[in-house]
Amino acid sequence: MINIGTYLKHPMLAGLDVLVRAQRRLEALLGNDEGSFAEQEKAVRKDIDKLLADAGFAPSEFVTCNGYDVTRRGQKGRSSINTERLVERLVLAGFDRVDALQLVLDCTDTGDPSTWAEVKPSKGAKVRK
């Protein structure tokens, strides 16, 4: 587990302050023109997440930067059944294709987990807008 605290304790997070300021400015502009700023803001959050990941931060770990808690968030990938693969395996095992289709729930694929960065004011911090 990473020792949380100020980003200045983590040399690999050099430049985080610039990204946090950019993300906050873009988020403030999102209400004005959703289309043009949404993609830019998303790209900056992706850059922040990559910086945190490269520095060894796991999901739910955070540092403070410019009065904001910068947290690495994540969720598991979605699961779905790969019916074609399952049916083919069951047919190879000697099952009738129709019977194999009824056993579909035995096989699932799980997608890659996703992560993202979250930037919000720290408790009690006074930050400029």
MIDOSE-1310 file (N, C-alpha, C; in nm, 2 decimals, decimal comma, always signed):
residues 129
mini	+0,08/-0,12/+0,00/+0,00/+0,00/+0,00/+0,09/+0,12/+0,00; +0,05/+0,22/-0,08/+0,13/+0,34/-0,09/+0,10/+0,43/+0,03; +0,20/+0,50/+0,07/+0,19/+0,59/+0,19/+0,12/+0,72/+0,13; +0,00/+0,74/+0,17/-0,08/+0,85/+0,12/-0,02/+0,98/+0,19
gtyl	-0,06/+1,09/+0,13/-0,01/+1,22/+0,18/+0,00/+1,31/+0,06; +0,08/+1,41/+0,08/+0,10/+1,51/-0,03/+0,17/+1,44/-0,15; +0,14/+1,48/-0,27/+0,20/+1,43/-0,39/+0,35/+1,46/-0,39; +0,39/+1,56/-0,32/+0,53/+1,59/-0,32/+0,62/+1,49/-0,26
khpm	+0,56/+1,39/-0,18/+0,64/+1,28/-0,12/+0,67/+1,18/-0,23; +0,61/+1,19/-0,34/+0,62/+1,08/-0,45/+0,69/+1,14/-0,57; +0,82/+1,12/-0,59/+0,89/+1,18/-0,70/+0,83/+1,15/-0,84; +0,77/+1,03/-0,85/+0,71/+0,99/-0,98/+0,58/+1,07/-1,01
lagl	+0,53/+1,15/-0,92/+0,41/+1,22/-0,94/+0,44/+1,37/-0,98; +0,56/+1,39/-1,03/+0,60/+1,52/-1,08/+0,50/+1,56/-1,19; +0,45/+1,68/-1,19/+0,36/+1,72/-1,29/+0,21/+1,70/-1,26; +0,19/+1,63/-1,15/+0,05/+1,61/-1,11/-0,03/+1,74/-1,08
dvlv	+0,04/+1,84/-1,02/-0,02/+1,96/-1,00/-0,08/+2,03/-1,12; +0,00/+2,02/-1,23/-0,04/+2,08/-1,36/-0,16/+2,01/-1,41; -0,16/+1,88/-1,40/-0,28/+1,80/-1,45/-0,40/+1,82/-1,37; -0,39/+1,84/-1,24/-0,50/+1,86/-1,15/-0,56/+2,00/-1,18
raqr	-0,48/+2,10/-1,20/-0,53/+2,23/-1,23/-0,60/+2,23/-1,37; -0,55/+2,16/-1,46/-0,61/+2,15/-1,60/-0,75/+2,07/-1,58; -0,75/+1,97/-1,51/-0,87/+1,89/-1,49/-0,98/+1,97/-1,42; -0,94/+2,05/-1,32/-1,04/+2,13/-1,25/-1,10/+2,24/-1,34
rlea	-1,01/+2,31/-1,42/-1,05/+2,41/-1,52/-1,15/+2,35/-1,62; -1,11/+2,24/-1,67/-1,20/+2,17/-1,77/-1,33/+2,13/-1,71; -1,33/+2,08/-1,59/-1,46/+2,03/-1,53/-1,55/+2,15/-1,51; -1,49/+2,27/-1,47/-1,57/+2,39/-1,46/-1,63/+2,44/-1,59
llgn	-1,57/+2,41/-1,70/-1,62/+2,45/-1,83/-1,72/+2,35/-1,89; -1,73/+2,23/-1,83/-1,82/+2,13/-1,88/-1,97/+2,18/-1,89; -2,01/+2,26/-1,80/-2,15/+2,31/-1,81/-2,17/+2,40/-1,93; -2,07/+2,47/-1,98/-2,08/+2,56/-2,09/-2,10/+2,49/-2,22
degs	-2,02/+2,39/-2,25/-2,02/+2,33/-2,38/-1,97/+2,18/-2,36; -2,07/+2,10/-2,34/-2,04/+1,96/-2,31/-1,95/+1,89/-2,41; -1,97/+1,91/-2,53/-1,90/+1,83/-2,63/-1,75/+1,85/-2,64; -1,71/+1,98/-2,65/-1,57/+2,01/-2,67/-1,48/+1,99/-2,55
faeq	-1,54/+2,01/-2,43/-1,46/+2,00/-2,31/-1,46/+1,86/-2,24; -1,57/+1,79/-2,27/-1,58/+1,65/-2,21/-1,47/+1,56/-2,25; -1,43/+1,56/-2,37/-1,33/+1,47/-2,42/-1,19/+1,51/-2,36; -1,17/+1,64/-2,36/-1,04/+1,69/-2,30/-1,03/+1,66/-2,16
ekav	-1,14/+1,68/-2,08/-1,14/+1,65/-1,94/-1,12/+1,50/-1,91; -1,18/+1,42/-1,99/-1,16/+1,27/-1,98/-1,02/+1,23/-2,01; -0,96/+1,30/-2,11/-0,82/+1,27/-2,14/-0,72/+1,31/-2,03; -0,75/+1,42/-1,96/-0,67/+1,46/-1,85/-0,68/+1,37/-1,74
rkdi	-0,81/+1,32/-1,71/-0,82/+1,23/-1,60/-0,75/+1,10/-1,63; -0,75/+1,06/-1,76/-0,68/+0,94/-1,80/-0,53/+0,95/-1,78; -0,48/+1,07/-1,81/-0,33/+1,10/-1,78/-0,30/+1,10/-1,63; -0,40/+1,15/-1,55/-0,38/+1,15/-1,40/-0,37/+1,00/-1,36
dkll	-0,47/+0,92/-1,41/-0,47/+0,78/-1,37/-0,35/+0,71/-1,41; -0,30/+0,73/-1,53/-0,17/+0,67/-1,57/-0,06/+0,71/-1,48; -0,05/+0,83/-1,44/+0,06/+0,88/-1,36/+0,05/+0,81/-1,22; -0,07/+0,80/-1,17/-0,09/+0,73/-1,04/-0,05/+0,58/-1,05
adag	-0,10/+0,52/-1,16/-0,07/+0,37/-1,18/+0,08/+0,35/-1,20; +0,15/+0,44/-1,27/+0,29/+0,42/-1,29/+0,37/+0,44/-1,16; +0,31/+0,52/-1,07/+0,38/+0,55/-0,94/+0,35/+0,43/-0,84; +0,26/+0,34/-0,88/+0,24/+0,22/-0,80/+0,11/+0,23/-0,71
faps	+0,03/+0,33/-0,74/-0,10/+0,34/-0,67/-0,20/+0,24/-0,71; -0,27/+0,18/-0,62/-0,37/+0,08/-0,64/-0,51/+0,15/-0,63; -0,61/+0,10/-0,69/-0,74/+0,16/-0,68/-0,78/+0,19/-0,53; -0,84/+0,30/-0,50/-0,88/+0,35/-0,37/-0,76/+0,42/-0,30
efvt	-0,64/+0,42/-0,35/-0,53/+0,49/-0,28/-0,53/+0,63/-0,34; -0,49/+0,73/-0,26/-0,49/+0,87/-0,30/-0,38/+0,95/-0,24; -0,36/+1,07/-0,30/-0,27/+1,17/-0,25/-0,34/+1,30/-0,26; -0,29/+1,40/-0,18/-0,34/+1,53/-0,19/-0,26/+1,62/-0,28
cngy	-0,32/+1,70/-0,36/-0,25/+1,79/-0,45/-0,34/+1,92/-0,47; -0,28/+2,03/-0,44/-0,35/+2,16/-0,45/-0,48/+2,17/-0,38; -0,49/+2,10/-0,27/-0,61/+2,10/-0,19/-0,72/+2,00/-0,23; -0,68/+1,91/-0,32/-0,77/+1,81/-0,38/-0,72/+1,67/-0,34
dvtr	-0,81/+1,58/-0,31/-0,78/+1,44/-0,30/-0,78/+1,38/-0,44; -0,67/+1,32/-0,48/-0,66/+1,26/-0,61/-0,66/+1,11/-0,59; -0,77/+1,05/-0,62/-0,79/+0,91/-0,59/-0,79/+0,82/-0,72; -0,73/+0,71/-0,71/-0,73/+0,62/-0,82/-0,85/+0,52/-0,80
rgqk	-0,95/+0,53/-0,89/-1,07/+0,45/-0,87/-1,07/+0,34/-0,97; -1,15/+0,23/-0,95/-1,15/+0,12/-1,04/-1,27/+0,03/-1,01; -1,30/-0,05/-1,11/-1,41/-0,15/-1,09/-1,37/-0,27/-1,18; -1,42/-0,39/-1,14/-1,39/-0,51/-1,21/-1,45/-0,50/-1,35
grss	-1,40/-0,58/-1,44/-1,45/-0,59/-1,58/-1,58/-0,66/-1,58; -1,66/-0,64/-1,68/-1,79/-0,71/-1,68/-1,78/-0,85/-1,72; -1,87/-0,93/-1,68/-1,86/-1,08/-1,72/-1,98/-1,10/-1,82; -1,95/-1,19/-1,92/-2,05/-1,23/-2,01/-2,02/-1,38/-2,05
inte	-2,12/-1,44/-2,10/-2,10/-1,58/-2,14/-2,06/-1,59/-2,29; -1,96/-1,66/-2,32/-1,92/-1,69/-2,45/-1,98/-1,81/-2,50; -2,10/-1,80/-2,56/-2,18/-1,92/-2,59/-2,12/-2,00/-2,70; -2,05/-1,94/-2,80/-1,99/-2,01/-2,91/-1,88/-2,11/-2,85
rlve	-1,80/-2,05/-2,77/-1,69/-2,14/-2,71/-1,74/-2,25/-2,63; -1,84/-2,22/-2,55/-1,90/-2,32/-2,46/-1,97/-2,43/-2,54; -2,05/-2,40/-2,64/-2,11/-2,50/-2,72/-2,01/-2,58/-2,79; -1,91/-2,52/-2,85/-1,81/-2,60/-2,92/-1,74/-2,70/-2,83
rlvl	-1,71/-2,66/-2,71/-1,64/-2,75/-2,61/-1,73/-2,86/-2,57; -1,86/-2,83/-2,55/-1,95/-2,94/-2,52/-1,98/-3,04/-2,63; -1,98/-2,99/-2,75/-2,00/-3,08/-2,87/-1,87/-3,17/-2,88; -1,75/-3,11/-2,86/-1,63/-3,19/-2,86/-1,63/-3,30/-2,75
agfd	-1,70/-3,27/-2,64/-1,71/-3,36/-2,53/-1,82/-3,47/-2,55; -1,89/-3,46/-2,66/-1,99/-3,56/-2,69/-2,13/-3,52/-2,67; -2,16/-3,40/-2,63/-2,30/-3,35/-2,61/-2,36/-3,32/-2,75; -2,49/-3,33/-2,75/-2,57/-3,29/-2,87/-2,57/-3,14/-2,87
rvda	-2,56/-3,07/-2,99/-2,55/-2,93/-3,00/-2,67/-2,86/-2,93; -2,79/-2,92/-2,94/-2,91/-2,86/-2,88/-2,90/-2,87/-2,73; -2,85/-2,98/-2,68/-2,83/-2,99/-2,53/-2,72/-2,90/-2,48; -2,62/-2,88/-2,56/-2,51/-2,79/-2,53/-2,56/-2,65/-2,51
lqlv	-2,65/-2,61/-2,60/-2,70/-2,47/-2,59/-2,78/-2,45/-2,45; -2,83/-2,55/-2,39/-2,90/-2,54/-2,27/-2,80/-2,53/-2,15; -2,68/-2,56/-2,17/-2,58/-2,56/-2,06/-2,49/-2,43/-2,07; -2,54/-2,33/-2,13/-2,46/-2,21/-2,16/-2,41/-2,14/-2,03
ldct	-2,47/-2,15/-1,92/-2,43/-2,08/-1,80/-2,30/-2,13/-1,74; -2,25/-2,23/-1,79/-2,12/-2,29/-1,73/-2,00/-2,22/-1,78; -2,01/-2,12/-1,87/-1,89/-2,06/-1,92/-1,90/-1,91/-1,93; -1,81/-1,83/-1,87/-1,82/-1,69/-1,88/-1,68/-1,63/-1,91
dtgd	-1,68/-1,51/-1,97/-1,56/-1,44/-2,00/-1,57/-1,31/-1,92; -1,46/-1,27/-1,86/-1,46/-1,14/-1,78/-1,37/-1,04/-1,85; -1,42/-0,92/-1,87/-1,34/-0,82/-1,93/-1,23/-0,76/-1,84; -1,15/-0,68/-1,90/-1,04/-0,61/-1,83/-1,10/-0,52/-1,72
pstw	-1,04/-0,51/-1,61/-1,09/-0,41/-1,51/-1,06/-0,27/-1,56; -1,14/-0,17/-1,51/-1,11/-0,03/-1,55/-1,07/+0,05/-1,43; -1,00/+0,15/-1,45/-0,96/+0,25/-1,35/-0,97/+0,39/-1,40; -0,99/+0,48/-1,31/-1,00/+0,62/-1,34/-0,95/+0,71/-1,22
aevk	-0,92/+0,83/-1,25/-0,88/+0,92/-1,14/-1,00/+1,01/-1,10; -1,00/+1,04/-0,97/-1,11/+1,13/-0,92/-1,04/+1,24/-0,85; -1,08/+1,36/-0,87/-1,02/+1,48/-0,81/-1,13/+1,56/-0,74; -1,12/+1,57/-0,61/-1,22/+1,65/-0,54/-1,15/+1,72/-0,42
pskg	-1,21/+1,83/-0,37/-1,15/+1,90/-0,26/-1,14/+1,82/-0,14; -1,02/+1,83/-0,07/-1,00/+1,77/+0,06/-1,09/+1,83/+0,16; -1,12/+1,75/+0,27/-1,21/+1,80/+0,37/-1,14/+1,92/+0,44; -1,22/+2,03/+0,44/-1,17/+2,15/+0,51/-1,08/+2,24/+0,43
akvr	-1,04/+2,19/+0,31/-0,95/+2,27/+0,22/-1,02/+2,38/+0,15; -0,96/+2,50/+0,14/-1,01/+2,61/+0,07/-0,94/+2,62/-0,06; -1,01/+2,59/-0,17/-0,94/+2,59/-0,30/-1,00/+2,70/-0,39; -0,92/+2,75/-0,48/-0,97/+2,85/-0,58/-1,04/+2,78/-0,69
k	-1,14/+2,85/-0,74/-1,22/+2,79/-0,85/-1,18/+2,85/-0,98
